[in-house]
Each structure stands twice: as structure tokens, then as C-alpha cells.
Amino acid sequence: MASDRWLVGTPDLSDWLHFWKLKHGSKGEGFDPAIHFKVRHKQHWTPDRGPGFYEVERERQKRPSLVSTGRKAGKSRVNFSRKTRLFIHEWTRDFFISALNTRLMYIIAGLFVVYLLVFFFFAIFWYIAGQVSDTCVYNVPNFVSAVIVSIATQQTIGYGNMGPNDCWWAWLIIWIQTMVGLIMDAAMIGIIFARISHPKYRGRTIAISDSAIISRRDGILKFMFRIADFRRTQVVEPKVRAYLYTWGEGRMTAEGEFIPVRVESLDVGYIDGMMLLPVIIEHTIDERSPLIGHTFDSLVAVNAELIVTFEGTTEFGNPFMARQSYLPTEIHWGHKFVPILSKPPPGQTRYQVDISRQASNFSVGLHDVEPLEGLEMLPVSQLSRLVASKALRTVPYPLLGENTLCIADSMCLAPDEDGKLALLFRVGDTYPNQHLETVVRVHFYRWRPKRKPGQSGYPTDYDHFNLEVGYEDGRDRVLLWLPTICKHVITDESPLASWLKPSGIMADADATIIVVLEGYQYSCSQNRMRMRMLNVLDDVKRQHGFCPIITRPADSPDFKPRVNWSRFHETMPLADMAKDPYAMSPTAMKTNVTSLTSTDGVNGPADISEQTMRRMIEAAELKNQRTVAPEAHSMHLTPDTDPASTFRLRNMGARPRLDTLQFGTASPPGSTQNSLQMDSNVGMRRGRGPSNLQRIISGMPLNKDANNNV
């Protein structure tokens, strides 16, 4: 059975005791903890606000919050003192908005009461006018007749056998009551119409998940929640904002002012402007996030509350909003949202969004989450520390507008091309050329065994050095078109000069190296930064080098450089570099022969002869034959982080390899060369004649034009 952690939130001791009794009492037969936990709470499931489980838990656990969840999601729970005076102030100074925010049944009841009072009020004057003089009002012998005259005057339904005569007093009463009636009709009709057509009801068709998650996506820690729009009409300019409220013990400023609460904004980044499908909003927890360093325990300690606001405009131009609140116990660590999207089955043309499906007598849908695979069933306190500290060795997924900068999680200490000892590290951008003016900085912190006076005269515990990474004359910019290995050459003037001795690196075993990668992202006009902290003892590998991950154009199926991002962080001993299978071309890997078109396999300069270059030019016509995926022409460097299928190109067997075309002499049956030879024969049988590439393979002379050009 799948984990029920996503259903019960954070159970207390009584929940676990109840769980244990039920499980051992039934001996595990027919026991579903999700059902046994959730049946205790009365369900109020709605598509936009979920089952209301967390609303009941807040009331049961007496957890304070600024904004409600569940049935009253988005409503402020802040109480102001002197409610009576504030109530009078709101109705006298802001009557229309106060009336709009009143429940419709109260508005209708107030309408009846107000009109009835006005009718009786003017009936008093009609009755007095009828009793004083019969010439002003006729046939008004009692107060009931006066009320009928008052209603007939204000609603213009006709007087009948009773009514006013030619009298100035009657004229004055008719004029005053008519004007009062017009004002009342206008106000009441306006309030009721605005109340019925209020755009806030459009917010009830916007669903914000009643729980959030903090988990990792492609190794990046993120805070996520889900939003969906049930209507088919488009929301104009949707915006999502998120804020973190932290209380704790407050803080005291230098001037003695006490600040009890801290409010910080969370950057939620990109949102689908069409809102055609449910979208999971992400907030990256990095150095710029107020959630950096937080765990479940720390969020509970500061009484944290995350409030999410959705703002949009209807197609009629009316703004509206929806709001949701998350307490630490409603944020699930190491989880993911339940999939609710499905493609149309064969024979149908509509995509499906299952906002609530039934499973084991409880609903599973838009608001529900489930644990990630591979995580242990730990208490939420331990699980949050595990998720926050442990990341898979991966790289950011290549998305436009996201921070796709990456830094390897280890360094290598090895000789460089000139034989000098160097500290090597690898940086890259999984979405190439998205960042401009990229800068690499390396900081070295050496801890002192004893506190000594620093340069400023104050005692310090460490020495800070900036490591030169090979740039001169201020040209400290990196073009991350391909992953780059940066190096700091260790010389006698280097802060790491002691590492030239065998025992020097052990003296800095507890030192810290910080690599900072900064760049300007032109797609969203923002500065992006990626930082990684490395420990010398654990993360610096001696006599190692980074695994080759770049495939040269000569060895690529579409003659474009390729990057195997799944090995971005991997290192290997220098003695094993020559044996690495990735240092061979794909064809050489099959025959266990090193590629003849490169001296170093991948990263070195290719020794391409004139004949090879000529054949590469001839092979350019393959670009129009669609023997790879249609998106291959735009996949210049669009990597995939899946190690099992790095590029996901289709029909690769139909494309000839360059080294096979150039140096292949005897090809086994079914090889690329034989298949091309058969294609050449087929082409000649169809009367089209062989292409220049096919002529090169078969040894035929190339076609030449009148100017003797190939």
C-alpha cells in the first residue's frame, strides 16, 4: 500500500496510538490508515478548496493563522479591537463596499425592512394630512389607508378611490417621497446587482491546492503548490504572489523598536499565462529565498505561515483574486502532487484533468500529494532535514527563464596541459547562451588553529583569499556555450602554494572553497547566481580529472556538439581517463577502437584532414532527409538529464557516423555503411542517381559542374 503520509499531515501522539490500536486490533486485515484517520473529520469537499481536512486540524490543534483555509479559504482571521466602533465606522464611511461584503440573504432581509420602514414613515404624514383637512387627501379614514396611499405614491401603482387632492401639503409629501424612493431604488438595485455580479465569485473557479510541498526537482530544492482554472474562458494577466510571515520572538532594532513579525516575498517565477491546464507553481529555495536553511522544526519554531495570492482579470475587465494559507504542518517534505493530467485515448480529441477521483472510498485529485519514490518513512522533522541537505547529482533542467547555471560538486587536483599543478572545477549552462557576461569567482577560506589579529587589527578565525582562475587583464567573462573546466594554477605566489608539498593539502583539510557563478539572463532581464561550497578533505580529489562529456561534431549524428549532462559531476583517476568509453567515438565504442578523428577522444583538438572536412560538407544534405527527430535541428544544445536517454533522438541507426564514412573499410552485415550502400542502389534503381555522399562511400567519382566544382 502506498504511503498515507500525504493524507494525514503531521499526526500527533493520539493519532499514532489510534493508528497502532486499529492496526494491531484488526491484525492488518482490511486496515487502511488513510480511511481511519480521515473519517474522524466531517468532509466538506469542494473542487476549489478541497476536503477541508486542514481546516478541521487547525481548529482541533488550536493553531493560529492569519488566513483561513478550507471552506473559508482566503478570509482574514485578524481581529481588531473595538469591533462595534469599527462596524459603525465601516458602514458610515464605506457604505457601498460594506453592503457588498454582506451576505445576500442579509441584503434581501434589509431591503424588506428598509422599504417597510419608509412606507410606514410617509404613511404617518399622509394620515395626518387626511385628518387635518379633507381637501388634501380623500378617502383616508384610518392609518391602513394612509399606508396604502404611501405605497401607491412611492411605487406609482395608481391611487384608485383614495389619493391626494389639489393641495400644497400633498404635493410636498409626494415630491419628497418620490425622490426618496428613486434614491432607494437606485441604491438597492445597484447593491444587489453588484453583489450578484461581484467578480470575487470568479475566484471560486480558481483552485489553489490546500497543501504545499517542499521537494527537489532535478536536484534543486523548491517550494511548490498547484493552481487550476476550471473555466474555459481565459484569465487576463494572471499573477501569483507568495509571502512568508514569521513571528518567533520578534526582534529589536538598534533604535529600540520592537518588530514582532517579519514579512518576506517569495519569487515564484514563471506562470502559464493561458491557464489552460493545472500548473504547479515553483519557488526555488536558493541563496535569494527566505526559506533557505529552514526545516520543519525551524518553521514551527518561528510560527511561519506562507500565504499565496492569485490575481487576475475576467474577460469583462473585472479584477478578482483568490488566496490560500499554508502552515508548517500543511507543507509536505519530499512529496509530489498526484498526477491529474492525461492524454486523450485513441479515438478522442480532448485532454482530461481529473480534479477528484475516487480511490478506496476517499477522493484523490488536485489537492492531494504523495511521497517521492526512494524516501524512507521518517518523521517529518527528520525527513525535512534529509530533503534539505541531500540532493541527487544532477543538473537543472534546460528551461528558458530558469536558472540553468550549474557547478560540479567536486574539484580535481591534477597537472594541467603545461604540467603545472592546478585546482580544476567544471561549470556549465544547461540552456546555452541564456546567460551573458558570466563571471566565475573562487574564494578560499583557511581556518586558523588559533585566533590571531587580522589585517584590520581585530582578531579573526580565518584567512580569506581570492583564487585566480586563469583570467588576465580584466577579461573575467565565460561563454558557457559548452561546459567549461576552469582552473587555478598553483604557483609559489598562490594562496595554495603549500599544496605543492605532499603534506600541504592535509594542513588545509578543514578549509572551505566557495565557487560563485554569476550571469545576466537576458530572457527575463535578471541577474542569476549559483554558488557551491566545497570542503577540501571531502570534495577535492587528487590525481583525478573530470569525465569527458562533450561529443565532437564529427562524432555526432547531426554534426553538432552534444553534451552528456548525466556525467557532469563525475570524475575519474587520471590513469583511467584513456580507458573511458566516452573518450571514444560511438562507432569506436562498438569496435573497441579509439576514434581516429581525434587525438584525445573528446575534448582535444580534432585532427580532421581535408578529405574528412570535404565529406562533412557533402554530408550536410542529410539535414533535409529527416532521419532523426524533427526537433533535432533545434536541439543544438538542449540536453536531457535522464542518464538512460540523454538526447532521445529517434532512428539514429539510419544516420551514418562520420568516422564510419571516413575510415570504415570492412563493415559487418547490417552496419550503417551497408545500409547506405543499399540505399544508394535503391536510389539508382529509381532513376535518381546517387548523391555525392553515396559516391564517396562507394568510391565513385563526385559530380562536378561546368566550372569543375564539386
N, C-alpha and C positions, 0 to 999 in steps of 0.2 A: 504494500500500500504506500502511496506517495506520502510525503511528509505533510502533517497537518499544521505545521508551524505558521503557515501563512493564513490559517483560518482563526487561530486562537490569539494571535498577537503575542503578548507577553503575559503568560499565566502567572498568577501568584501562588502562594503555598497551598491555599484551599483548592485551587484548580488542580494542582498536581496530586493532592490527596484524593480528590474526587476521581481523577483520571486513574490512579492506582487501584482504588476500590472497584471501579467499574471493570477495569481490565482483568484483575485477578478474580473478581467475583464471577465474571462470565467466562473465565478461562480463555479469553481471547476469541471466543466464538461469536461471530456476528457483531463484534465491537468496532465501532467507527468513532474515534475520538472527536472528529470534526462535528459529527452529528450530536454527540453527547455534550460537547461544550456549547454549541450554538443553540440548542433547544432551550437553554436556560433563559434566553433573551427573546423577547417578543419581536418578531420580524416586521419591519416596515419598509420593504424593498421598493425602491423607485429606480427607474433607469438612470437618472442623473445623479442621485445621491446615495445609491447603494442600499444595503440592507439595514443600515443604522446600527451596526454592531458596536462601533467605536463610540457612538453617542451614548449607548447604554453603559459601556465600560467607563466612560468619563464620569457618569453620574454615580456608578457603583463604587469606583475608586476615589471619588471626590477629587478629581484632577482639575485644577484651574486652567482656563484658556481664555484667550482674547476673542476668538471667533468660534462660533458653533460649528458642529459637524452633524451629519445625519440629516434628519428631516428639516432642520433649520440651518442647514449649511450656509455659511457666509454671513450670518447675522451676528452683529457685535454683542458681546457679553459684558461690556464695560458698563458699570453702574456709576451714575453721578449722584452726588448728594443733593438734598433739597429737591426731590422729584416734583413736588406739587408746584413749586415756583417755576421750575423749568418747563413743566407742562403748560402752564399758563403763558409763559414767555413764547413757547413754540407756536401756540395757536393764535396768539395775538400778533406776533411779528412775522410768522411764516405760515399763514393760514392755509394757503393752497397746497404746499408740499405736505403739511401735517395732515390735511384731508386726504391727499393721495396715498399716504402711507397707512391710512386707516383701513381696516378690513372692510370689504364690500358690504357685508351684512350690517355692519355698524353704520355705514354711509346711508344705506337704504332706510334703516330704522331712524336715523337722524333726519332724513328727508321728510318722513311722515310726521315726525314730532314738530319740526320747524314749520312746515306748512300748516299743520293743525293749530299751532300757537298763533300764527299770523292771521288765520281765518277768524279765530276767536277774538284776537285783539281788535281787528277792524269791525267785528260784529258788535262790539261794545259801542263804538261810535255810531253805527247805523241804528242800534236800538235807542240810544239817547236822542238821535235826530228824529226818530219816529215818535218818541214820547213827547218831545218838546213841541213839535209842530207837525200837523198832518199834511201841511203843504210841501214839505221837503221829501218825505218818504210816505208812500201809501201802502196800505195793507201789511203793516209790520206790527201786529198786535203784541208779539212776545219775542223773547230772545232767540228762539229757534228760527223764527222768520228772519231775524237780523243776521243769523249765521248763514242762512241760505242766500240772502242778498250779498253778503260779503264774499261767498264762494263764487256766485254768479258774476260779481264785478271783477274779481281777480282772474277768473278763468274764462271770461267772456263767453258764457254758455247761454246767455239770454235770461231776462228777468221774469218773464211770464206775467202773472197777475199781481205781482208786487215789484216795487222798484222806486227809484228816485223821481222827483218832480223837478220843475224849474226852480232850483234853489241854489244859492251860492254855497251853502254848507254842504249840500250833496255833491256839488261839483268839486269842492276841495277834497272831500273824502275819496271820491272816485279817482281824482288825479294822483293823490298820494298813494293809494292802494295799487293803482295800475303801475306806477313807477317802481314801487317796492316789489311787485310781482315780476316785472321784467328783470330786475336785478337778481331776484331769487332764482328765476328760471335759467337765466344765463349762467349763474354760478353753479347750480345743481347739475345742469346738463353738462357743463364743462368738466366738473369734477368726476361725474360718473363716466363720461366718455374717456377722459384721460386715465381714469382708474382701470377701465376695461382694456384700453389700448396701450397701457403702460408698457414700454419696451423691456421692463425688468422680467416680464414673463418669457421673453425670448431667451433669457438666461437659464430658464428651466429646461431648455433643449440643448444646453451645453453641459456635458458631463465631465466633471473632474473627479478622478479616482479618489475614493475615500481613504486610501492608504498610499504611501510612497515607499520607495526603495532606495537604498544606498548600496551599490554594487559596482562591479568593474565591467567595462566594455572595452574589449581589445586592450586590456591591461590598465586602462585609465579609470580611476575612481570617479563615479558620477552619482549625483542625486537625481532621481527620475520620478516622474508621475505622468499619468496618462490623461489626455483630453480628447473628447469626441464631440462632434456636432451631429445631432440626429436629423436635422432638417436638410432638405436638398437645396434650399436656397443658400446662396453664398453669404458668408460673413465678410463685411468690408473691413479691411485693415485690422485683422485680429492681432492683439498684443497680449503677451503673457509676462507677468511680473511676479517675482518671488522675494520675500523678505524674511530675515531671521531675527526674531526677538529673543534676547537673552536677558535674564534677570539676575540670578545669583544673589550675591550680597551687595551689588552695586559698586560704584567706585566714587572716590573723592578726587576732585580736581585740585590743581595747585592753589587755586583761589579759595578752596574750602567749599565749593558747591558739590552737593551730593547728586549723582546721576543714578537713579535706580534701575533703568532699563537701557539696553543698547539695541539699536535697530540698524541692520546692515542689509544691503541689497545683494541679491544673487543674480549673476548674469546667466540667463537661460539660453542665450544664443539663438540659434535658428528655429523658426517655427514655420510650418507649412501654411502659406498664405491662402491656400484654397480650402483647407479643412475638409477635403473630400473623404479622407479616411481618418480613423483614430490615430493620433500621433503621440509618441512618448517624448515628452519634453525632458531635455537633459541639461544639467548644470555640472560642469566639470569642476571637480574638487582639486584644485591645484594651489599654487602659491598665492593666487589672487582671490581665492574663495574664502569667505568667513567660516566655512566648515572644515578647513584644513586642520588636521590634528585632532579633530573631535571623534569620540567614540560614543557608544550608547551611554556609558556611565557619565562622561563629561557633559553630554547634552541634558541628561536628567539632573545633574548637579547644578546647572545654571538655569533650570526651568525653561529650556528652549522651546520655541514654537515657531514653525515655519508656516507662513501664510502665502497662499498662491492666489493671484488675481488674474482673471481673464477679462479683457476688454475688447469690445467690438462694436460695429455699427450695422444695423439692419439695412436691407435693400431700400428702405424708405428714408434712411438718413437718421434714424433714432439710435443714439448710443445706449449700450446696455453693458452689464458686467455680471460675472459670477465669481464666487470666492470660496476657498476651501482652506482648512487649517489642519496641520499635522503636528501632533505631539511626539516626543521621542518614542513612546510605546507604539505609535502607529507607523513608524518607519522601519521597514524590514531590511535587515542587512543580509547581503548575499542571496538575494532573490531576483526574480524576474517576473514580468507581467505574463499572465496567461494568454497564449495566442488566441486571438479572436478573428483574425482575417483569414479568408480562404478564397482561392481562385475559383472561378466558375467551373463546374464539372463539364464534361463533354456534352454538347447539345444545348448549353445555356450560355448566356452572354452577360450575366450580372455577377459582380463580385459580392461576397457575403461578409457581413460583420455580425458576429454572434455576440450581442451585448449581454446575454444571460442564457446559459444553457443549463439544463438540469443534470446533476450527477450525484447519485447516492442521496437523493432527497434534499439537496441543497444546491443553490444556484452558483454557477461558476461562470464568470464573464468579465466584463470590462473593468470591474473594481478589484478583481482578485489577483493574487500573486502566488508564485510557487518557488520552492528553493532551487538554486542552481545545482546542477549535477556536480558531484565530486566534493561537495562540502559536507562536513560531519554535522550531526545533530548536536550542536553545542548550545549552552545558554546564550542568550542574546548578548550578554556582556562580553563573553569570550569570542563569540562569533564576530562581533563588531571590530574587535582588535585584530582578529585574523584577516578580515576583509580589508581593513585599512592599511595593514602592513604588508600583506603578501600579495604580490602581483605576478601574473604569468609573464614569461619572457616573450613579449610580443611588441608590436609597434602600432601606432594609431592607424585606423582605417582611413584610406585616402578619400576624404570628402572635402569639397570646396567650401571654404569658410571656416573649417575647423582647424585647430592647432595640430598640424601634422608633423611638427618637428620631433625628432627622436634622437636620443643619445644612448649609446651602448652601455650596458650595465656592468662593464668591467673594462680594465685597461691592460695593456700589454707593455712589458719592459723587454725590449729586444733591440738589436742593432738595426739601423736604418740602411738606406742604399749606399751611403758612404762609409758604412762600418762603424758609425758612432752610436753609442748607447742613447736610446730615445724612449720617451714615455708616449705610447700611442693610444689613441681612442678614436672611436668612429661616431660620426654624426650623419644625419640624413634628413630628408623630407619626403615622406611617402606620397605627397602630391607635389611633384616637382614644379619649380618655378612659381609656386604660390607665395613664397616669401622672398622679399627683396632686402637688400642691404643687411644680409645675415652676418652676425658677429659671433665669434667664439671667444669666450674668456675662461681662463682656468685659474682658480685660486687654491693656494696650498696653505693649510693651517697646521703648524707644527706645535705640539703641546710641550710646554716646558716642564722639566721634572720638579722645579721649584719656582715659586713666584719671584720674578725679578723685575726691576724697573724697566719700562719700555722706552721707546724713543721720546715720548712726551714727558717722561719722568714719573708717570704713575705706574704702579705695579701691574703687570699683566701675566696671564697664564699661558699665552700662546704667542707665536710669531706668525704674521700673515705675509705671504708672498704672492705676487702675480707671476704665473709661469708664462713665458713666451712660447707661443705655439707656431712659430715659423713665419710670422708676418713682419715685414720691414717697411719703413717709410710710410707708416700710417695706413697701409693698404690691408686693413683688417676686415675684409669682406670675403664671404664664402659664397660661391654659387653652388647650391645644392641640387644641381640637375641630376647628379648621381651621388650616392653615398660617398662621403669623403673621410679618409683617415687623416686626422690631424696629429701632429707630433710636437713634442717638446724635447729638443736635443739637450742632453745633459752634458755640460761642459764644466770647466773649472769655475766659471763665473755663475753657473746656475745655482739656484737655491737647493737643488738636489745633487750638488757636487759630491756629497758624502755617499751617494748611491754608487759611485764609481768603484767603491771598495765593496768586497763581498758582504761585509757585515754592516754596511751603511744603511741598507734598506731596513734592517731589523731594528735599528735605532729609531726609525720613524714608523714603526708598526702601528701605533695608535693615531697617526696623523690622518687628516681628512683632506680630500681633494674634492673641490666643487667645480663642476663644469656647467657653464651657463651658455645657452644658445638662444640668441635673440634675433628677431627679424620683423620686418614690416609686411603685414599681409594686405596686399592691395585689394583683394576681393571685398573685404569689409572695412578697410582703412583702419586697422588696429595693429598695435604692436603685440607680438606674441613672444612668449618666453618659455623655454623648457630648461629645467635645472635638475641635475642629478648629483647626489652626494655619494662619494666612494671612500671606502676605508682602505688604507694601504695594505694591511695584512690580509684582508679578505678579498679585495677586488682588484689588486694589481698582480698580474700573472707574469712571472719571469720566463724568458725564453719561449714566449708564446706569440702568436700572430692571429689576426682576425681571419676568419674563414672567407674565402673568395665567394662573393655573392653576385657579381656582375657578369653577365654573358655578353660577349662582344657582338657587334652587328654581324660579323662574319659567321658566327655560330648560331644566330637567331633565325627562326623560321621566316620572319618578315624583314630581316636585315635591319633591325632596330635593337638597341641595347635593352637588356632585360635585367631585372633585379629580383633576386630570390630573398624577399624580406623575411622569410621564416628563419634564416640563418644570420640575421643582422647582429644578434648579440653573441654568436658563437665564436669561440677561439679554439686554437689547437696548438700543440707544440710545433716548434719550427721544423723539427725533424720529420713530422708527418705532413707538412704542407705539400710536398711533392707527390704524396700518395693520395691526396684528397681527390675523390672522384669529380668534385665540382671544378677542379683545375684542368679538366679535360673537356673537350667539346662533346656534345651529345652523341655523335657518331663514334668518337673515340672511346666513349664510355662503353659502348656495345662491343667494340673490338678490343678494348683494354689497351689502346694505343694512344699516346698523348697527341693532342691536336698539333698538326704540322703548320698551322697558320699562326701560331703564337709561340713565343719563346717561354713565356711564364704561365700559359694556360688561360688566364682570365684577365688579370689586372695589368699585365705588362704590355708594351707596345707590340702590335701585331706586325709580323714580318710578311706583309702581303705583297706579292710580286705583281708585276704589270699584268701578267696573264690573269691572276686572280681578280684584280680590280676590273679588268675587262669583262670577266664573266659576271661579276657583280652587277655591272651596268646592264649586261644582257639579261640578267635575271630580274631586272626591275619590272618587266612586263608581267611577271607573276602577280603583281599587286592588283591587277584588274581581273584575275581569274576566280576570286572569292573562294580560295581553297582553305581559308581559315575563317574564323568567326567574323561576321560583318563588323563587329566593333573593334577588330584588331587594328584597323588603321588609326583609330583614336586611342589606342592603348599603348602609346609610346612609352610611358612610364606610369601606368595605372596599376599598381601592384595589388596583390591579394595576400592577406595574412594567413591564409589557410595553408599549412605546410604540405598537405596532401595534394593540393591542386593550386599551384602558385599562380598560374595565369589563366587557366580554364579556357584554353583555346581548343576549338573543335577541329577534327580532321587534320591533325598535324601530320599523320602518316602520309598524306597526299602531297606534302611540301618537300622539295629536295633540300638537303642540307648542303651548305656551301663546301664544306671540306669533302663531302662525298662527291660532289660535282667536280671538284678540282683534282683530287688526288686518288679517288676511288678507281681501282684497276679491275679487281675481280669482286663483283657483288654477289652475295648469296641470293638464292631464289626468294622472290617476294620482296627484295630490297627496293629502296626508292629509285635507284638507277634503272633497274629492270622495269619498274612500273612506268618511269618516264620514257624508256625506250619503246614500251608497248604503246604509250600514248602517242609517241612520235609516229609509229607505224600506223596507228589508227588515224591520226591526222592526215597522213599521206594517202591512206586508202580513201578518205573522204574527199580528196582532191584539193585540200587546203595548202599542202606543203608544210614542211617542218619549219618551226621557228628557229631563230638564231641560237637560243638556249639549247634546243634539241639538237641542233647541228653541232654545238660544242660537245655535248655528251656523246654523240655518236661518231665524232671525228670527221664530220662533213665540213666542207669549207663554208664560211659565213657568207650571207647575202651581201652584196655590195651594190651601191647605186652608180649612177653615171659618173660621179666625181670620185669613184673608188673609195667611198666611205662606207664603213660597216653600218 
